[in-house]
Amino acid sequence: MKPHQQAVIDELRQEGYAIGIFYPFELGEASPRDLEDILVKEGNEAIEILNPEKDHE
């Protein structure tokens, strides 16, 4: 990862975003888009669990 890429990630985290990064060597033959779709689905479920008092629509 290049320094400017890491700087963007750090800035987003400081602003409250949750960031998940997988390096190409970690993905292997897995489709990055397919993994993103799964992460979003699972992430939304985790958000509901982590925010039990929040009214989810």
N, C-alpha and C positions, 0 to 999 in steps of 0.2 A: 504494500500500500504506500502510495506517495504521500509526502508530508501535507500537501494541500488537501488531499482526500481525508486524511486523519483530522485536519483542522475543521473541515466541514462537519464531520461526524461529532467532534467535540462540541462545536457550536450548537448543533441540533440537540445534543444531550443536555447542554446547559439551559436550553430553552424548554426542556421538559419532554422532548420526544424520546420514545423507546427505540433503540436501534439494535438490530441484529445483523451481523456481518458474517458471511461464510466465504472463506477463500476458495478460489477455483480448485486447488488441490484437495480441499475438503469435500467439495461437491462430487468430484470424480465424474461419473457419467450421468449423474442426476441433473435433471433440467432445472436451471435456476428459477424459471417462471413457475414450474410446478411446486417447487419448494416454497416460493413466496406465497402461493395460493394456500398451501397448507399452514404456513406460519400465520397468515392473516386469520384464517378460520380458528386455529387453536389459540391465537392471541386474543381474539374477541371473547372466546370462552373464558380464558384466564382473567381478562379484565372484569368480566362479570363476577367471577369468584373473588377477586381481589377487592372489589367494590360492592360488597353485599347490600349496602344501604342505598346505593344509587339506583334510581328508577331507569331501567333499560327499556328502550322502545323496540 
